[in-house]
Amino acid sequence: MPTARQALLDAALRALDDGPWRTVRMVDVAARAGVSRQTLYNEFGTKGGLAGALLRRAADGYLAGVDRALTAPEPDRPAAVALWTVRAARQDVLVRALLTGHWSDGLPRPARGPGARGRTGGRPPPAPAELLTLVRDRMVAVSPEATAGRCEIALRLALSCVTVPVPGDDAADSRALGLVREGTRAAVPAGLSGPSRTAGGRSPR
């Protein structure tokens, strides 16, 4: 049986399916979840806190899928993660926004900057460069033969398929997987074979 927190997050997601986030009311989320409005405020504090928790759950679900993909046989782990990335972004608009940093008007947005933790009721969800780094480091940790550069190439090829989607479902997945396999098997440019850099130009620590 789901906890009150899980029920509230599920209710918030259903409310988001029915209309843009700006029109979602806390009282309606509580009613959908079958709990009191006070329970909702006790769990998340504010609507911003609810949004932050919803985005963190989406990020955690995506990362859990990455871990499942990394159980694939070698040498296909980078391609498996890339394929999961394409599918997860297609199935969940929140995951897509977290990966690309492109937020439509109807979606909740993560709070950034000083005081974000207090406004969202906890740690803010990872920015796109942080999420890419988390995934790349997990790939390298379980695939000793996969360099950081090769893993990052796989992820960036997947993100290109996310931002410029190919029409169709199964056929699109097959083409995306073929593109990633071909790209990651090619020679890794010297600039990517060493310590990788995030989108902000900083080497991850």
N, C-alpha and C positions, 0 to 999 in steps of 0.2 A: 504494500500500500504506500503511495507516495506521501512524503512529508508535506507539511503546509508550505514550506519553501518551494518544493518541487511543483506542487499544485499551482502555486501563484505564478511561477515562471512559465508553466504550461499555459495557464490562462492568459498571461501577457502575450505570449506568442500567438495564441488564437485571436486575441484582440487585434494584434498587428496584421493578421491575415485579413481582417474585416475592414481595416482602414488605416490611414497614416498614423504614426506614433503620436503626433501632436494632438490628435483627437482622442487618444486613449485616456480614459479617466481611471484614477486609482480605485474609486468606488466600484466601477464596473469590473475591474480585474478581480477585486475581492469577491464580488458576487459570483463571477464565473468560477472561481476556485472554491466557492462554498465556505468561505471563512469571513471573519469580521474585518472591517476596514482597519481596525486597530492592530490586528494580527499582521496585516500587510505593512503598516507603518513600523511595527516592531521589527519586522524582518529586514526591511530595506530603507527605512527612514524617509526617503523622498522618491519622487518619480525618477530622478536622476540615478538614485541608488538602485532602483528596479531595472533601469536601462543598463547600467553597468553590469549588474549580475546576469542579465540576459545575454549580454555580449561575451562576458567571461565564460558562460556555459557553452556558447557557440564555439569559442576558441578552444575550450577544453575538449569538446566533442570532436573537433577537427584533429587535435593532437592525439586523441585516443585512436582515431582512425589511422593516423600516421604510424603509431606503434603497431597496429595490426598489419599494416602494409609491410612493415619492416620484418615480418616473419616470413616473407616470400623467399624463395631460394636465391642464392647468389647466382649470377651477377645482376639479377633483375630488380633488386630492391629500390634503387633510385627511380626506375621506371614505374614500379608499383606505387611508390609514394606520389609521383607525378600524376599518375592516373587517378588515384584517390583525390588528389587536390582538385583536378578538373571536375570530377563527379561531385565532390562535396560543395564546391562553389556553385555548381549548376543547381544543386538540390536545395541550398540554403542561402538566401540573400544576405544573411548576416555574416556567414563565412566568406562569401564573395567580397563583401565590403571590408571585412577585416584583412583579407589578403591583398586587396587592391588599393585600399584607402579611398575608394570612391563611394560616397554616401548619397543615396537619393534622398529627396526631401521627406519621403515617408518613413524613413528608418530612424531608430534611436541612434544617437551619436555618442562616442566615448568622450568623457571629459578628460582634458589634457592640462598639463601645466601645474603650477603650485596649487595645493589644496584639492587636487582632483580626488584623492583618496577619501577625503571627508565628504565631497559632494556625491560620490558614487557608492558609499557604504563599503569600501574595500579597495583592493588594488585595481587600477584601471586595466582594461584588456590590452594585450600587446599591440603596438603599432605594426604596420606591415613589415618594416625592416626587422623588427624584433621577432615577429612570428617566423619570418623566413630563416633567421639565424637559429631559432629554437629547432626548427625542423631540420635544417642542414646539419646542426651539431648532433642530433639524434641519429641521422643517417650515417654520419661518419663514425659514431660510437659503435654501431653494430655491424658496420661494413668496413673492416680494416683496409680492404683493397680499394675502396672508393675514396678518392681525394676530396677535400673540401670543394675544390674547383668543379669537379665532375658533379658532385651533389648539387651545387648551386646552379650549374647549367641546367640540370634536370628540373629544378624548381622554377627557374626563370622561363624555360620552355613551356612548362605547365601553366604558368601565369599568363604567358602570351596567348595560350588557348582559352584561358578564362576571359581575358579582356577583349579578345577578338574571337568569339565562339563560332564554331562550325555548325551549320544547321544539322539537325538529326540527333539521335541518341547513341545507339550502339555503333553506328558507322563513325560518328564523331569521336567516340571513345577509341575506336581502333586506329583512326588516323592520328589522334593525339598521342597514343602509345607508340606508334611507329615513329612519329616525329621525335619524341623524347629518346627512344632507343638509338635512333640514327645520330642524334645530336650528342648524346653522352658517350657514344662509342668513337666519335671523331676525336682527333687530337685536341687536347685541352690547351688553349693559348697560354703562353708563359705568364701573362698577367693574372691568370686565374688559378694557376697551379699552386701558388703559395698561399699565405694567409689571405682569406677573402675579406672583402669590404662590404659593409652594409650600404643601403641606398644613400645614406647620409655621408658616405665617404670615410667612415671611421672603421678601423679594424676592430672586430668583436673581441672582447676580453674574456 
